[in-house]
Amino acid sequence: MKSTGIVRRVDELGRIVLPAELRRTLDISVKDQMEIFVDGNAVVLKKYAPTCIFCDSAKDVSVFRGKNVCSGCIRSLKGLSPD
């Protein structure tokens, strides 16, 4: 991991503020969803991008019965050739 040199305090509700420069650099906007991971004793935040349950693609993803499936896998499931 790369250190940014930025230190923030956790407020009484457990929140921290991501600096504007970091949000711009990582293309994080208001209302964007973030995934939270734990790696040893580190907390890792990642901008959430839904991916296909079959091929892990994040392009052209739709929700089918609560699962994320890309258009290429939908075509494959229908017996058609993927894009």
N, C-alpha and C positions, 0 to 999 in steps of 0.2 A: 504494500500500500504506500501511497505517496502522501506525505504530510503537507497540509496547506498552511500550517502555522497559525490557524485560526482557533481561538478558544471561546467557547460559549458556556454560559451557566444554564442549568436546568431550572425552570421556574417551578412554582409550587404545584402546578398541574402536570409536571413531567414533560413539558415542552421545551424545545430548543428552536432557535431561529437559524435557518440556513441563510448565509449572507447572499445578497443580491447578485454579486459577481459569480458565486458558485451556481446559483439558480440559472443565470444567463448561460454560463458555460455548459451546463448539463441539460439545458432546455427544459427546466422544471417550471411550470406555470401554476398559478392559483388553481386549486381544485384537482391538480394531477394526483393520481394515486401513487403511493410509494410502498414498495415491499420492504419488510424488515427482516434481516437475517442475523443470526448470531454465529460468529466464527471464533471459537475459543472464548476469549474474554472481550472480543470486539463486537460492536453493533454496526452492521452494515446496512445502509439505505440504498435502494435501487429504484429508479423510476419504473413503475409497473407497466409492462407491455404484455398483453395476453398472447399466448402462443398456442399453436396447434398441438393437440394431445398426441398426434401420430408422428409428425415430422419436426416439431418444435419451431416451425416457421411463424414469424410475426406478421407476415404479409397477407392481406385479404382474409382475416379471421372472422368467422361468424360463430354464433352460439347455437348449438343444436342439443336440445335436451340437457341444458346446463353444462355442456362441454364445449371447449373451443376447438373448431375444426377449420382448416384453411380451404380455400376453393379448390386447390389441386387435389387434396385428399378427398374432398366431396366428390369430385369427378372420378377419382379412382374407385371410391366406394360404389358409385353408380355403374361401374364397369366401363367408363370412358377413359381415354388416355389423359393423364395429367398434363397441364399446360406445358 
